[in-house]
Amino acid sequence: MICPEISAGQKTPRPACEIVGGDGKAVLSGKAKVLDCNGNDYTEEFIKGAKRIFEEIVKKHNIQRAILKSGSPSCGVCSIYSGKFDGKKKKGCGVLTAILKKNNMLNMEEV
């Protein structure tokens, strides 16, 4: 089991984070941000952690399948939280999932 946020040096527990202004694809293109519930910006940490997981684990070990956490701003495949910290979800993917999709790793499922 791996966690992009932990890989980027974030602590556990930490404040809840959501993608504001889009989804993981929008974060990677600079059009959205990952903010915590207090308004702190964790965008760079989420990108750093996702890239580290992709480069140092997925590519290095030729990983062919991923089971990812539903709703997560890193790992959501089909849905992520709304970005309003209201407990609701919206269609979209997390930052790591966006990197995996961009690199044609299509064998992903959400739990």
C-alpha positions, 0 to 999 in steps of 0.5 A: 500500500502506498500514499502519495501524500505520505510520499510527499512528506505530509503528516498523518493525521492532517486536515482534509484536502479537496481539489478546488476549481476542477479535478486532478487533470486541472491541478496538473495543468495549473487550473485548480488547486488542492486546498485543506479545510483551512484554506492552506494550499497543498497543490505542490505537495500533491503533485510531488507525491503523485509524480514520485509514486508514478516514477519510483514505484509504478514505472520502476516496478512495471505496475499494471493495476491499481486499486485506488481510494474513492473520493481522494484528491490523489487517488479518486478514479471516477469521483472526488469530493466537491471542493466545497468541504460539504461531504458531496462528491463530483465527477473527476479524478485525483492527481495521481489518477490523472498522471496514471491516465495521462500515461495510459495506465488504464487498469484502475478501479476505485474502492 
